[in-house]
Amino acid sequence: MASPTLITPSTSTPTKPLITPIRSKLISTVNIATSSSPSTTRRRELLSRAAGLLLSPALLLPATSAFAASDEEYVREASEVIKKVRSTLNMEKTDPNIADSVAELREASNYWVAKYRREKALLGRASFRDIYSALNAVSGHYVSFGPTTPIPAKRKQRILEEMETAEKALQRGR
């Protein structure tokens, strides 16, 4: 049988709590805020109601996509991206500005893709599909092999063909 001293705690030695309670500054400020004057509580109520009115769904802008663009803007920006891809791909591999041109192309293509990727009206267009595919191939090449490595001839030819068909589709409104 076990000894009674092991089962029951002894009362002769005082026990220290393992964790000392810390009085938080938050608790003291809450106590101060709850014991405020009536004018403060009215002001707080007025401000909370005003914030509720400002953020009410009826006053918010209608839910549209973040970058909703017009058709003319899409055509203009797509044409700019096509020109930038062509100029970058047609640069000589010994050109000292090729790294800067690739960086500009990647920035422009990231912006274009981020802006138009979520536009459901554009997803079915042939121009969007071809430009997106070409940009994916170009950026994938430069990410994998670096900005100064030339694109292989077969890949370059396919990208330029996609750019040509995308440009024709843009002219036709597709």
N, CA, C and O of each residue as an XYZ file, in Angstrom:
696
protein
N       0.830     -1.168      0.000
C       0.000      0.000      0.000
C       0.878      1.235      0.000
O       1.959      1.252      0.589
N       0.393      2.269     -0.672
C       1.184      3.469     -0.825
C       1.147      4.298      0.437
O       0.196      4.242      1.217
N       2.181      5.054      0.617
C       2.284      5.920      1.781
C       1.326      7.095      1.642
O       1.215      7.658      0.553
N       0.627      7.485      2.710
C      -0.314      8.590      2.610
C       0.359      9.924      2.269
O      -0.300     10.830      1.759
N       1.632     10.052      2.537
C       2.290     11.318      2.228
C       2.513     11.487      0.721
O       2.620     12.614      0.238
N       2.581     10.415      0.002
C       2.770     10.513     -1.430
C       1.476     10.847     -2.161
O       1.505     11.483     -3.214
N       0.345     10.424     -1.612
C      -0.929     10.642     -2.265
C      -1.475     12.029     -1.958
O      -1.939     12.728     -2.858
N      -1.421     12.427     -0.702
C      -1.983     13.723     -0.328
C      -0.879     14.756     -0.244
O       0.212     14.460      0.245
N      -1.146     15.961     -0.713
C      -0.114     16.991     -0.638
C       0.079     17.457      0.790
O      -0.850     17.456      1.597
N       1.266     17.842      1.073
C       1.538     18.316      2.429
C       1.176     19.791      2.503
O       1.387     20.530      1.541
N       0.645     20.218      3.613
C       0.241     21.606      3.791
C       1.284     22.401      4.538
O       1.106     23.597      4.765
N       2.345     21.771      4.917
C       3.344     22.486      5.703
C       4.187     23.420      4.834
O       4.600     24.476      5.314
N       4.459     23.067      3.562
C       5.260     23.949      2.707
C       4.342     24.702      1.759
O       3.481     24.094      1.123
N       4.509     26.015      1.653
C       3.656     26.769      0.729
C       4.045     26.458     -0.720
O       5.228     26.333     -1.038
N       3.061     26.337     -1.577
C       3.327     26.037     -2.983
C       3.342     27.327     -3.785
O       2.554     28.240     -3.539
N       4.252     27.385     -4.748
C       4.343     28.547     -5.635
C       3.599     28.225     -6.927
O       3.685     27.105     -7.431
N       2.888     29.178     -7.453
C       2.246     28.907     -8.746
C       3.313     28.773     -9.839
O       4.323     29.476     -9.824
N       3.077     27.872    -10.769
C       4.035     27.641    -11.837
C       4.131     28.838    -12.787
O       5.211     29.172    -13.273
N       3.017     29.460    -13.034
C       2.989     30.614    -13.935
C       2.478     31.802    -13.141
O       1.417     31.742    -12.520
N       3.242     32.876    -13.169
C       2.791     34.063    -12.460
C       1.856     34.846    -13.368
O       2.174     35.060    -14.538
N       0.724     35.273    -12.859
C      -0.210     36.030    -13.697
C       0.366     37.401    -14.032
O       0.954     38.070    -13.183
N       0.186     37.800    -15.274
C       0.667     39.094    -15.741
C      -0.545     39.943    -16.064
O      -1.437     39.524    -16.801
N      -0.565     41.116    -15.514
C      -1.680     42.004    -15.795
C      -1.385     42.722    -17.108
O      -0.398     43.449    -17.226
N      -2.221     42.515    -18.050
C      -2.031     43.065    -19.383
C      -2.415     44.530    -19.432
O      -3.284     44.979    -18.684
N      -1.760     45.279    -20.323
C      -2.138     46.670    -20.558
C      -3.504     46.729    -21.220
O      -4.257     47.683    -21.029
N      -3.819     45.691    -22.008
C      -5.107     45.653    -22.679
C      -6.245     45.624    -21.672
O      -7.259     46.297    -21.860
N      -6.084     44.844    -20.599
C      -7.127     44.746    -19.587
C      -7.326     46.095    -18.910
O      -8.458     46.508    -18.659
N      -6.227     46.782    -18.615
C      -6.367     48.067    -17.942
C      -6.998     49.106    -18.859
O      -7.756     49.952    -18.382
N      -6.712     49.073    -20.163
C      -7.333     50.041    -21.058
C      -8.800     49.721    -21.286
O      -9.605     50.630    -21.491
N      -9.163     48.438    -21.254
C     -10.571     48.069    -21.387
C     -11.342     48.577    -20.185
O     -12.456     49.082    -20.327
N     -10.756     48.448    -18.999
C     -11.427     48.934    -17.799
C     -11.601     50.450    -17.859
O     -12.632     50.969    -17.431
N     -10.617     51.156    -18.379
C     -10.717     52.599    -18.498
C     -11.776     52.966    -19.528
O     -12.560     53.890    -19.312
N     -11.803     52.239    -20.660
C     -12.750     52.553    -21.723
C     -14.185     52.291    -21.299
O     -15.093     53.006    -21.724
N     -14.406     51.276    -20.464
C     -15.775     50.980    -20.050
C     -16.275     51.955    -19.003
O     -17.482     52.112    -18.822
N     -15.356     52.609    -18.316
C     -15.786     53.559    -17.301
C     -15.673     54.988    -17.811
O     -15.283     55.889    -17.068
N     -16.012     55.193    -19.072
C     -15.901     56.522    -19.648
C     -17.171     57.313    -19.427
O     -18.186     56.792    -18.964
N     -17.088     58.568    -19.765
C     -18.216     59.466    -19.550
C     -19.291     59.220    -20.607
O     -19.016     58.587    -21.627
N     -20.493     59.706    -20.382
C     -21.585     59.509    -21.347
C     -21.306     60.159    -22.697
O     -21.741     59.639    -23.725
N     -20.587     61.290    -22.723
C     -20.304     61.935    -24.005
C     -19.356     61.087    -24.854
O     -19.455     61.067    -26.081
N     -18.439     60.387    -24.185
C     -17.526     59.516    -24.917
C     -18.266     58.335    -25.518
O     -17.994     57.947    -26.654
N     -19.188     57.764    -24.781
C     -19.929     56.620    -25.315
C     -20.829     57.055    -26.462
O     -20.999     56.297    -27.416
N     -21.412     58.249    -26.403
C     -22.229     58.732    -27.514
C     -21.377     58.965    -28.755
O     -21.788     58.650    -29.872
N     -20.194     59.518    -28.548
C     -19.286     59.759    -29.675
C     -18.876     58.428    -30.315
O     -18.831     58.301    -31.539
N     -18.582     57.447    -29.467
C     -18.171     56.140    -29.967
C     -19.316     55.481    -30.750
O     -19.086     54.856    -31.785
N     -20.538     55.625    -30.251
C     -21.701     55.063    -30.938
C     -21.929     55.753    -32.282
O     -22.235     55.096    -33.277
N     -21.780     57.071    -32.310
C     -21.937     57.825    -33.549
C     -20.894     57.396    -34.583
O     -21.219     57.197    -35.754
N     -19.662     57.257    -34.151
C     -18.604     56.845    -35.078
C     -18.827     55.436    -35.603
O     -18.581     55.172    -36.780
N     -19.284     54.536    -34.760
C     -19.510     53.174    -35.231
C     -20.666     53.119    -36.228
O     -20.612     52.355    -37.192
N     -21.706     53.917    -36.008
C     -22.815     53.943    -36.961
C     -22.397     54.578    -38.281
O     -22.804     54.121    -39.349
N     -21.587     55.630    -38.212
C     -21.107     56.274    -39.439
C     -20.235     55.316    -40.247
O     -20.323     55.265    -41.473
N     -19.399     54.563    -39.551
C     -18.568     53.580    -40.254
C     -19.437     52.502    -40.879
O     -19.147     52.031    -41.979
N     -20.489     52.112    -40.195
C     -21.400     51.117    -40.749
C     -22.089     51.607    -42.004
O     -22.285     50.842    -42.948
N     -22.459     52.881    -42.020
C     -23.106     53.447    -43.206
C     -22.136     53.556    -44.376
O     -22.501     53.290    -45.521
N     -20.896     53.950    -44.082
C     -19.913     54.104    -45.154
C     -19.551     52.772    -45.789
O     -19.250     52.710    -46.981
N     -19.579     51.729    -45.012
C     -19.185     50.419    -45.520
C     -20.367     49.543    -45.897
O     -20.198     48.342    -46.112
N     -21.544     50.109    -45.981
C     -22.713     49.304    -46.320
C     -22.623     48.853    -47.784
O     -22.103     49.586    -48.626
N     -23.116     47.673    -48.085
C     -23.027     47.150    -49.449
C     -23.752     48.002    -50.476
O     -23.389     47.978    -51.652
N     -24.744     48.739    -50.076
C     -25.493     49.549    -51.044
C     -24.646     50.693    -51.595
O     -24.850     51.133    -52.726
N     -23.702     51.168    -50.799
C     -22.889     52.299    -51.239
C     -21.593     51.886    -51.926
O     -20.920     52.715    -52.539
N     -21.250     50.631    -51.826
C     -20.019     50.166    -52.466
C     -20.194     50.126    -53.972
O     -21.316     50.067    -54.477
N     -19.083     50.157    -54.682
C     -19.135     50.078    -56.136
C     -19.692     48.736    -56.577
O     -19.564     47.752    -55.848
N     -20.298     48.670    -57.733
C     -20.800     47.380    -58.206
C     -19.649     46.395    -58.401
O     -18.532     46.778    -58.748
N     -19.944     45.144    -58.175
C     -18.913     44.124    -58.258
C     -18.535     43.870    -59.715
O     -19.294     43.264    -60.472
N     -17.362     44.339    -60.088
C     -16.818     44.092    -61.414
C     -15.409     43.573    -61.238
O     -14.849     43.648    -60.145
N     -14.841     43.057    -62.286
C     -13.479     42.573    -62.185
C     -12.542     43.751    -61.974
O     -12.835     44.874    -62.383
N     -11.417     43.483    -61.335
C     -10.523     44.551    -60.916
C      -9.924     45.312    -62.095
O      -9.678     46.513    -61.984
N      -9.689     44.657    -63.197
C      -9.028     45.301    -64.319
C      -9.911     45.350    -65.564
O      -9.395     45.382    -66.682
N     -11.211     45.357    -65.391
C     -12.096     45.325    -66.539
C     -11.695     46.385    -67.551
O     -11.611     47.570    -67.227
N     -11.453     45.956    -68.753
C     -10.948     46.864    -69.776
C     -11.858     46.837    -70.989
O     -12.596     45.879    -71.218
N     -11.788     47.893    -71.746
C     -12.583     47.960    -72.964
C     -11.901     47.136    -74.052
O     -10.740     46.744    -73.935
N     -12.660     46.889    -75.108
C     -12.132     46.107    -76.220
C     -10.981     46.838    -76.905
O      -9.999     46.211    -77.303
N     -11.096     48.157    -77.044
C     -10.025     48.934    -77.686
C      -8.741     48.868    -76.865
O      -7.644     48.774    -77.415
N      -8.891     48.919    -75.543
C      -7.719     48.845    -74.672
C      -7.047     47.480    -74.786
O      -5.821     47.386    -74.828
N      -7.859     46.420    -74.834
C      -7.305     45.074    -74.999
C      -6.529     44.959    -76.303
O      -5.418     44.430    -76.320
N      -7.105     45.451    -77.394
C      -6.444     45.361    -78.699
C      -5.139     46.153    -78.686
O      -4.121     45.682    -79.194
N      -5.166     47.347    -78.109
C      -3.969     48.189    -78.060
C      -2.866     47.530    -77.231
O      -1.717     47.468    -77.668
N      -3.207     47.041    -76.045
C      -2.198     46.435    -75.186
C      -1.703     45.102    -75.743
O      -0.524     44.777    -75.600
N      -2.573     44.335    -76.368
C      -2.144     43.079    -76.986
C      -1.192     43.361    -78.141
O      -0.212     42.638    -78.322
N      -1.468     44.405    -78.928
C      -0.573     44.769    -80.034
C       0.786     45.203    -79.509
O       1.815     44.877    -80.100
N       0.795     45.940    -78.397
C       2.067     46.356    -77.803
C       2.879     45.150    -77.333
O       4.095     45.107    -77.521
N       2.213     44.179    -76.727
C       2.910     42.975    -76.258
C       3.463     42.190    -77.450
O       4.574     41.664    -77.388
N       2.691     42.112    -78.525
C       3.153     41.403    -79.724
C       4.400     42.079    -80.286
O       5.368     41.405    -80.639
N       4.381     43.402    -80.369
C       5.559     44.129    -80.873
C       6.775     43.910    -79.984
O       7.889     43.743    -80.480
N       6.563     43.911    -78.674
C       7.672     43.728    -77.747
C       8.251     42.316    -77.866
O       9.467     42.137    -77.790
N       7.386     41.313    -78.053
C       7.877     39.941    -78.226
C       8.689     39.837    -79.517
O       9.775     39.258    -79.530
N       8.159     40.394    -80.587
C       8.883     40.330    -81.869
C      10.225     41.041    -81.791
O      11.233     40.511    -82.259
N      10.252     42.226    -81.208
C      11.513     42.964    -81.144
C      12.535     42.242    -80.272
O      13.728     42.255    -80.575
N      12.079     41.617    -79.195
C      13.005     40.894    -78.322
C      13.532     39.636    -79.003
O      14.720     39.328    -78.907
N      12.652     38.907    -79.690
C      13.089     37.675    -80.347
C      13.989     37.949    -81.542
O      14.835     37.121    -81.880
N      13.820     39.091    -82.180
C      14.625     39.401    -83.359
C      15.951     40.100    -83.038
O      16.696     40.465    -83.948
N      16.242     40.282    -81.760
C      17.519     40.892    -81.387
C      18.652     39.891    -81.614
O      18.472     38.681    -81.478
N      19.802     40.419    -81.957
C      20.983     39.569    -82.120
C      21.431     39.062    -80.757
O      21.276     39.749    -79.747
N      21.990     37.850    -80.736
C      22.408     37.295    -79.454
C      23.623     38.017    -78.876
O      23.922     37.870    -77.691
N      24.320     38.790    -79.697
C      25.478     39.547    -79.212
C      25.103     40.960    -78.768
O      25.964     41.708    -78.305
N      23.845     41.330    -78.903
C      23.387     42.666    -78.522
C      23.526     42.844    -77.005
O      23.045     42.002    -76.247
N      24.170     43.915    -76.553
C      24.352     44.105    -75.109
C      23.057     44.470    -74.377
O      23.001     44.364    -73.152
N      22.038     44.890    -75.086
C      20.778     45.301    -74.457
C      19.752     44.183    -74.359
O      18.606     44.431    -73.984
N      20.140     42.968    -74.686
C      19.164     41.874    -74.720
C      18.618     41.558    -73.328
O      17.433     41.254    -73.188
N      19.462     41.626    -72.296
C      18.986     41.326    -70.943
C      17.949     42.355    -70.495
O      16.955     42.003    -69.861
N      18.182     43.626    -70.826
C      17.215     44.666    -70.478
C      15.909     44.484    -71.248
O      14.822     44.677    -70.702
N      16.027     44.115    -72.507
C      14.837     43.900    -73.334
C      14.019     42.716    -72.812
O      12.789     42.767    -72.803
N      14.695     41.662    -72.383
C      14.008     40.492    -71.831
C      13.313     40.865    -70.517
O      12.189     40.433    -70.261
N      13.981     41.661    -69.696
C      13.365     42.092    -68.437
C      12.114     42.931    -68.705
O      11.102     42.764    -68.025
N      12.176     43.825    -69.687
C      11.006     44.635    -70.048
C       9.879     43.753    -70.598
O       8.706     43.956    -70.288
N      10.263     42.770    -71.422
C       9.263     41.858    -71.978
C       8.586     41.061    -70.872
O       7.365     40.901    -70.883
N       9.355     40.565    -69.930
C       8.767     39.783    -68.833
C       7.836     40.641    -67.984
O       6.779     40.179    -67.553
N       8.228     41.890    -67.746
C       7.372     42.788    -66.973
C       6.069     43.079    -67.727
O       4.984     43.054    -67.145
N       6.193     43.353    -69.018
C       5.005     43.641    -69.827
C       4.101     42.414    -69.937
O       2.879     42.530    -69.853
N       4.702     41.247    -70.123
C       3.883     40.038    -70.260
C       3.207     39.678    -68.941
O       2.060     39.232    -68.942
N       3.897     39.865    -67.817
C       3.270     39.597    -66.513
C       2.096     40.534    -66.278
O       1.052     40.113    -65.779
N       2.261     41.785    -66.630
C       1.178     42.756    -66.473
C      -0.005     42.376    -67.371
O      -1.153     42.375    -66.927
N       0.283     42.056    -68.628
C      -0.782     41.723    -69.580
C      -1.547     40.482    -69.133
O      -2.778     40.464    -69.143
N      -0.813     39.453    -68.745
C      -1.459     38.204    -68.325
C      -2.281     38.432    -67.063
O      -3.410     37.952    -66.967
N      -1.729     39.160    -66.094
C      -2.457     39.408    -64.847
C      -3.721     40.219    -65.096
O      -4.733     40.025    -64.422
N      -3.662     41.121    -66.057
C      -4.809     41.977    -66.326
C      -5.926     41.238    -67.058
O      -7.099     41.424    -66.736
N      -5.581     40.407    -68.034
C      -6.613     39.820    -68.907
C      -6.911     38.348    -68.640
O      -7.831     37.795    -69.242
N      -6.169     37.713    -67.769
C      -6.393     36.285    -67.521
C      -7.759     36.016    -66.909
O      -8.340     34.958    -67.155
N      -8.278     36.929    -66.133
C      -9.555     36.696    -65.437
C     -10.753     37.244    -66.185
O     -11.879     37.135    -65.700
N     -10.543     37.820    -67.337
C     -11.644     38.357    -68.130
C     -12.309     37.205    -68.884
O     -11.761     36.703    -69.865
N     -13.459     36.800    -68.435
C     -14.138     35.651    -69.045
C     -14.514     35.904    -70.495
O     -14.575     34.967    -71.291
N     -14.764     37.149    -70.845
C     -15.140     37.464    -72.223
C     -13.961     37.266    -73.174
O     -14.164     37.046    -74.368
N     -12.742     37.341    -72.665
C     -11.561     37.230    -73.521
C     -10.994     35.818    -73.592
O     -10.224     35.507    -74.501
N     -11.355     34.978    -72.665
C     -10.752     33.645    -72.597
C     -11.004     32.806    -73.843
O     -10.176     31.968    -74.200
N     -12.111     33.013    -74.495
C     -12.429     32.221    -75.680
C     -11.871     32.787    -76.969
O     -11.970     32.152    -78.019
N     -11.288     33.967    -76.907
C     -10.759     34.586    -78.128
C      -9.490     33.894    -78.601
O      -8.648     33.482    -77.802
N      -9.376     33.778    -79.903
C      -8.184     33.151    -80.484
C      -6.948     34.001    -80.227
O      -5.863     33.468    -79.997
N      -7.107     35.321    -80.264
C      -5.957     36.201    -80.037
C      -5.415     36.022    -78.625
O      -4.203     35.944    -78.428
N      -6.299     35.957    -77.654
C      -5.859     35.776    -76.279
C      -5.136     34.447    -76.099
O      -4.078     34.382    -75.471
N      -5.710     33.406    -76.648
C      -5.127     32.067    -76.516
C      -3.731     32.016    -77.122
O      -2.810     31.477    -76.508
N      -3.564     32.574    -78.326
C      -2.265     32.530    -78.991
C      -1.222     33.390    -78.274
O      -0.079     32.968    -78.102
N      -1.614     34.580    -77.863
C      -0.667     35.451    -77.154
C      -0.273     34.817    -75.829
O       0.903     34.810    -75.465
N      -1.242     34.293    -75.115
C      -0.958     33.661    -73.821
C       0.002     32.486    -73.993
O       0.943     32.331    -73.214
N      -0.231     31.671    -74.996
C       0.637     30.521    -75.243
C       2.055     30.960    -75.598
O       3.026     30.383    -75.110
N       2.173     31.973    -76.439
C       3.491     32.462    -76.837
C       4.229     33.093    -75.655
O       5.424     32.863    -75.471
N       3.519     33.880    -74.865
C       4.150     34.496    -73.699
C       4.610     33.438    -72.701
O       5.660     33.575    -72.073
N       3.824     32.399    -72.564
C       4.203     31.305    -71.674
C       5.477     30.623    -72.167
O       6.353     30.298    -71.366
N       5.585     30.406    -73.461
C       6.779     29.767    -74.019
C       8.007     30.666    -73.872
O       9.090     30.193    -73.529
N       7.834     31.959    -74.132
C       8.960     32.894    -74.040
C       9.434     33.024    -72.599
O      10.625     32.894    -72.313
N       8.504     33.279    -71.703
C       8.921     33.466    -70.314
C       9.462     32.171    -69.718
O      10.390     32.207    -68.909
N       8.900     31.035    -70.103
C       9.425     29.755    -69.633
C      10.857     29.524    -70.089
O      11.682     29.013    -69.330
N      11.152     29.899    -71.329
C      12.517     29.743    -71.834
C      13.489     30.629    -71.051
O      14.536     30.165    -70.601
N      13.135     31.896    -70.894
C      14.055     32.815    -70.223
C      14.192     32.528    -68.733
O      15.247     32.790    -68.155
N      13.151     31.998    -68.100
C      13.270     31.609    -66.702
C      14.191     30.401    -66.565
O      14.997     30.335    -65.637
N      14.075     29.457    -67.477
C      14.868     28.240    -67.388
C      16.325     28.439    -67.794
O      17.226     27.889    -67.161
N      16.558     29.218    -68.843
C      17.899     29.299    -69.416
C      18.576     30.654    -69.252
O      19.744     30.794    -69.614
N      17.897     31.636    -68.729
C      18.494     32.946    -68.520
C      18.173     33.898    -69.653
O      17.800     33.468    -70.744
N      18.317     35.204    -69.400
C      17.903     36.205    -70.383
C      18.832     36.348    -71.575
O      18.450     36.943    -72.583
N      20.035     35.818    -71.485
C      20.959     35.985    -72.612
C      21.024     34.765    -73.513
O      21.672     34.806    -74.559
N      20.366     33.681    -73.130
C      20.355     32.475    -73.957
C      19.344     32.632    -75.084
O      18.169     32.895    -74.824
N      19.784     32.475    -76.342
C      18.838     32.632    -77.456
C      17.815     31.495    -77.483
O      18.094     30.368    -77.072
N      16.636     31.825    -77.975
C      15.568     30.830    -78.091
C      15.879     29.945    -79.295
O      16.248     30.461    -80.350
N      15.738     28.624    -79.164
C      16.000     27.725    -80.296
C      15.122     28.062    -81.500
O      14.023     28.594    -81.350
N      15.613     27.751    -82.675
C      14.973     28.144    -83.933
C      13.544     27.616    -84.056
O      12.654     28.357    -84.472
N      13.305     26.350    -83.701
C      11.962     25.788    -83.825
C      10.976     26.491    -82.885
O       9.852     26.805    -83.275
N      11.405     26.730    -81.654
C      10.537     27.402    -80.688
C      10.295     28.845    -81.112
O       9.177     29.348    -81.004
N      11.329     29.502    -81.589
C      11.207     30.883    -82.048
C      10.229     30.976    -83.211
O       9.397     31.882    -83.255
N      10.326     30.035    -84.157
C       9.428     30.025    -85.316
C       7.982     29.825    -84.868
O       7.080     30.501    -85.364
N       7.758     28.911    -83.944
C       6.398     28.650    -83.453
C       5.845     29.874    -82.726
O       4.675     30.214    -82.901
N       6.661     30.536    -81.916
C       6.215     31.728    -81.185
C       5.857     32.846    -82.156
O       4.835     33.512    -81.992
N       6.693     33.051    -83.162
C       6.414     34.111    -84.137
C       5.160     33.807    -84.959
O       4.412     34.719    -85.310
N       4.926     32.510    -85.271
C       3.687     32.128    -85.964
C       2.468     32.399    -85.085
O       1.449     32.887    -85.573
N       2.568     32.083    -83.786
C       1.458     32.357    -82.877
C       1.195     33.860    -82.780
O       0.044     34.290    -82.701
N       2.254     34.644    -82.786
C       2.089     36.100    -82.741
C       1.403     36.608    -84.018
O       0.565     37.509    -83.968
N       1.769     36.019    -85.153
C       1.156     36.422    -86.419
C      -0.323     36.070    -86.447
O      -1.146     36.891    -86.851
N      -0.672     34.856    -86.020
C      -2.091     34.471    -86.014
C      -2.873     35.291    -84.978
O      -4.043     35.611    -85.192
N      -2.228     35.627    -83.863
C      -2.896     36.458    -82.859
C      -3.155     37.857    -83.397
O      -4.201     38.448    -83.129
N      -2.202     38.383    -84.156
C      -2.380     39.710    -84.731
C      -3.507     39.716    -85.765
O      -4.291     40.662    -85.833
N      -3.581     38.667    -86.558
C      -4.674     38.560    -87.531
C      -6.016     38.448    -86.819
O      -7.000     39.056    -87.239
N      -6.051     37.669    -85.739
C      -7.289     37.511    -84.974
C      -7.697     38.836    -84.341
O      -8.886     39.147    -84.274
N      -6.724     39.623    -83.874
C      -7.038     40.929    -83.312
C      -7.654     41.856    -84.338
O      -8.584     42.601    -84.030
N      -7.135     41.814    -85.568
C      -7.656     42.654    -86.635
C      -9.086     42.265    -86.985
O      -9.884     43.113    -87.385
N      -9.407     40.994    -86.834
C     -10.751     40.509    -87.135
C     -11.706     40.641    -85.961
O     -12.892     40.334    -86.077
N     -11.183     41.101    -84.826
C     -12.025     41.252    -83.644
C     -12.213     39.969    -82.875
O     -13.180     39.832    -82.125
N     -11.327     39.047    -83.043
C     -11.436     37.757    -82.349
C     -10.436     37.651    -81.237
O     -10.386     36.632    -80.547
